[in-house]
Amino acid sequence: MKKRMISAALTLCLTLSLLCIGAGAAGSGTKQEALQALGILTGSDSLTSQVTRAQFAKMLVNASAYQDSAEGYGASLFKDLKGDHWASGYVRITIEQGWMTGYVDGTFRPDQSITLEEGCAALLKVLGYDSSTLKGAYPAAQLSKSGSLGLLDGVSAKQGSRLTGQDCANLFYNLLTAKTSGGSVYGTTLGYSVTNGQVDYSALVTAETKGPYVADSASLSLPFTPGTVYYNGAAASLSSVQQYDVYYYNANMSTVWVYHDRVTGTLTGLSPSATAPTAVTVAGVSYQLGTSEAAYQLSSQGSFQEGDMVTLLLGMNGEVVYVIPAAENQAVYYGVVTASTKAASTSSTTSSATVSAQVTTQAACTDGVVRTFYHSGTALSIGKLVTVSTTQSGTAIKSLSTKRLEGTVSKDGTAFAGHSFAAGAQILDTDGSGNYARIYPSRLAGVKLSGEDVRYYTLNAAGEIDRMVLQNVTGDTQPYVYLSGIEDNSSNMNISVNYTYIQDGQAKTINGGAKYAVKGGGVMLAYEKGSLKGMRQLASVSLDSLSSLSAYGGGREYKVAEDVQVLLRDGSGYYLTALSQINGEEYALTGWYDSFGYSAGGRIRIIVAVPK
């Protein structure tokens, strides 16, 4: 089947390991990728083999404003290069532009390896430097000028040497950042972004990446055979593709990015209007519309309306690319109930979602998203472990029985209990009271988990853990605050205690509360079903030094929570600051950490810094 092409062009924000690379800092691999993105090199070009004159001619043309002019331009200029030769169009352009020349015997010798001095002479002409203006004789003059322009940076070939693919990668990358005879940076004359000798690699990839497309079947329609395939961000093969996957491709890089990211639920809202929507609410979560086709589908002129069960196909940035009826995609979610209410009576509103829904349940799913589901039956208790299946016929929520697993997570956080973690594994830590925290395998590296720590898990077709629900493993599910004041107004007949605390830099109070066994400082607030049920004192330690990951005090190393709250104390109060703004030399540091026996806990949650 042909691919379904989405009509709107998107500005892509690809997740790349290196966004800007420069001639001085870029490694050989990143230079090659940049040149592939531009089409100067292809994924099949060898870096170790010698480059022929015909191959070099193609690189020259693809590194110029004539990149799209070579096809069908071939004509016989040389007796050893006929018009039907694959390189004839490229060679003709290089000859007409004066970048390369043939030999006096009427040949071009397309299969002969090119030398360093031949290559440099051609590149100098591309930059506008005429040989008559160079000081000295060939080839010393050409090599000297090439060196002064930075063309030879990273090039290992010497005079008389044959150029390899790696030499050409360096030469042509350096060409982009070199100055022309007119004083301009060459890459900018082609429309590329070059700043301070750096080429914006992200912009190159974005400009040449096509998509999004939606797969009509379990295969993709591509104009090339991909050398690299990424599926949900992990290296994969085309065999992973499923119908309705969203994909993008870059032919120059021979790379395909495929995304299997779908949301199924009741369509309950469009904003700012149904006439021209830019966002849609499904399962209680709002998603931006990323294509004009999706916007049309969901508009008042499209085929969907509020109350419909739909499946959103999401692109690389989480935007809605296309919409299909839920009947064409059964979605299954796993998570814990955070709220559930049963309607007292049927509403008279025109929304079919409200009319048919007897129970409204919110569940924190294993991907960390809280979704709202409408279903029949009875309200569910908060903290219950559930699975939710959504189809066009409705939503079904079922309670899950505990499914235990125990062992020690590998030190690199990639495996547990004989199973590898799948790429993008979803892990949710819960406390049984509806509180939750999305974590990642790296958070559990080296941690021993007992059977009581794991509430549930699922395996994918490869036997890898793709979902896991934990029970009080990290200590991340509850809020941590700094208790700055306690005022006990209790009497013989009544207990009334006022607490003043700081949470994320904001001062808050609890008036007339119960009396808890805390003395101020770092405290964990314990909530149950949304109500405060207790306070637990954190342990404190004087810190000598710290980094973004660890703190040291009393001869011991402590891990620092990623969301650690750092408070700067002076004469007038406490102020929220950044971890990078404090140190052990200028400040007296006190760390507060949870000491409640969590398997992956014991992290510093709050740091108070006082100027020395």
Secondary structure, 3 states (H helix, E strand, C coil): CCCEECCCCCCCCCCCCCCEEECCCCCHHHHHHHHHHHCCCCCCCCCCCECEHHHHHHHHHHCCCCCCCCCCCCCCCECCECCCCCCHHHHHHHHHCCCCCCCCCCCCCCCCECEHHHHHHHHHHHCCCCHHHCCCCCCHHHHHHHHHHCCCCCCCCCCCCECEHHHHHHHHHHHHHCECCCCCEHHHHCCCCEECCEEEHHHHHHHHCEEEEECCCCCCCCCCCCCEEEECCEEECHHHCCCCCEEEEECCCCEEEEECCEEEEEEEEEECCCCCCCEEEECCEEEEECCHHHHHHHCCCCCCCCCCEEEEEECCCCCEEEEEEHHHCCEEEEEEEEEEEECCCCCCCCCHHHHHCCEEEEEEECCCCEEEEEECCCCCCCCCEEEEEEECCEEEEEECCCCCCCEECCCCCCEECCEEEEEEEEEEEECCCCCEEEECHHHHCCCEECCCCEEEEEECCCCCEEEEEEECCCCCCCCEEEEEEEEECCCCCCCCEEEEEEECCEEEEEEEECCCCCCCEEEEEEEECCEEEEEEECEEEEECEECCCEEEECCEEEEEEEEEEEEEEECCEEEEECHHHCCCCCEEEEEEECCCCCCCCCCEEEEEEEEC
